């Protein structure tokens, strides 16, 4: 089994590459280091001391004897490099993490909106066009988001990607159809994922490309059994207002003695999954590839749901931190329910790590252990969903955002 | 009334700019001349002898006394140029034609797929982000396509953009919802238009941008009363296999004494509209802008439907040409019905030019008049929907397609 991991230096990509390597796959990583470069832009860094790629890969070689090959280029820009690699390596599966993945970052300014759009949509289209042009039978596994569904489902359980609806025709008949769940994105980042879905559907229909699209919840946790094998393999932990998820920000606030800041009423319900389950889900998705001619396989990659204020309470109970309610910068409903179908992964054998069991480890092994590396000023979320802020620091005649590296 | 016409040198953009100028609007055109450059690439040219932009604009000034300003830049690439122009000109409406608009061209090779995706999606996102960043209350009018609906509607009349569906909930209730009509694009070009729709919906929801999306049928006809005022104002007429629509190819085949080539059985039903009605529809769309807070207004911009083989018969009856049935390069159903709702424009006062009345003018005034300019080799459609053809003539390390001019 050969797997190409696009975005294999990132928070999900890196542990996925190691997990698949340990499971016996031949793994090649492509990454343009955009996530590290964005750290430079935002003047933040991972709480955990992540190592340069070549150090990481050497440590993995020492720990396991396994080689992981690594190519630094931009999937959204260097199509022919990608195509050549597909032809040389002939992977069975391409795991596509090569997208800008933070909603707040995508809303920081018009530049960030445009970077997110051009990077994400060109990356996805390049992957699909290259798979077609290669003529190889490559399964594309894509990391999508639960956010494509939106968060207001009238008490209905969110199905896995497709929705059965009834349409009344002009002559009074009723037609049943299964359609792609109507998109309702909450940020420019989420919007690109809904646009990705249409690309998958099209290339699947026209070119019979086999695609699995994983609608992932918010990932929590930092380490996997593989990243724990050597300090140099440690995974990144983001706590800043753009890339830090709500849970990570709570953990850091508690670790540095700040109150936990809950946006609005904290009544937003979100879906979660542990990073160990993420990498296991990717493996299961590869093992359970769609058949030839099958439509895009969509799975909800999440294991539990929580309201934000309840998360704050759990972290507060473990750490003793207090809770502060602040204004919500996002343009969203104050309170929402969320019921999610996730039967497919459970039937494939996923045994979830629960928040109740795993959270204490995060508090002691990550947040408290590395607390002295935290820059407290970076914790608050500052992106405004409705501000018309300008592209800070860019010349007025700058071209389209580019990540060429 | 101030109107910015993006793509104002193109087949629809040019007569629209003139029509609005004559109707009293202050018009500014932006165009990167991509359509003329693509003629160079394809080694074809408009059957009609179109003039350079500055000649066109001088002729319009002579004919009417009206000034139309013109800026040559790429909307998909030069965001800050667009933003400055919005701030300086402060248009009431932006008419967005700045997209690659030929389905066969979008399927010629992986390079053409990628050019279409990056050009169209970045152009649309740039327009929306710039309108938001400008802080101005600008109505965005976009040329979409009937092709977003797909062509298999089980005998149902295609509504104007939104579809009322019933969903059964887990607890047995039925919820009625109006959703964006499920997308079913037939080419990479059409796919980008379905992705555009999600961008309009998002910016409308988050930023309250007022948007009208026009789902246009196949445009036929060449001239409008404005383009007829001076020979130098003549509109383009494309007959080649990529940009020439089915009707134009029939007209040319007849004019040069070739049989009319019908793809497959010719049972494909398509929607049509005359270019004079196109420009009138744009004017009506601007006059009937959505209110603040209103969702994206979607109108079907077409006036009649015909099966391709019936079109061939009409042209054959007028010209005496014979009809040839050849293989269909597209990946589509051989036969389809098409019923389209188009009440909104009719209620606004549109009085359609019908094929029955207008076609003879096209035969005599355009196809026969300029027949000696026709390159017969260029008439056949050569793009294959399923071939994995390479980007002809491109270096193997070429970057992302760019139209920087």
Interface residues (C-beta under 8 A of the other chain):
Chain A: X76 X77 X78 X79 X80 X81 X83 X84 X110 X113 X114 X117 X118 X121 X122 X125 X126 X129 X130 X132 X133 X134 X135 X154 X155 X156 X157 X163 X164 X165 X166 X167 X168 X169 X170 X171 X175 X177 X179 X180 X182 X183 X185 X187 X188 X191 X194 X195 X198 X199 X201 X202 X206 X207 X331 X339 X385 X386 X388 X389 X390 X391 X394 X395 X396 X397 X398 X399 X400 X404
Chain B: X76 X77 X78 X79 X80 X81 X83 X84 X110 X113 X114 X117 X118 X121 X122 X125 X126 X129 X130 X132 X133 X134 X135 X154 X155 X156 X157 X163 X164 X165 X166 X167 X168 X169 X170 X171 X175 X177 X179 X180 X182 X183 X185 X187 X188 X191 X194 X195 X198 X199 X201 X202 X206 X207 X331 X339 X385 X386 X388 X389 X390 X394 X395 X396 X397 X398 X399 X400 X404
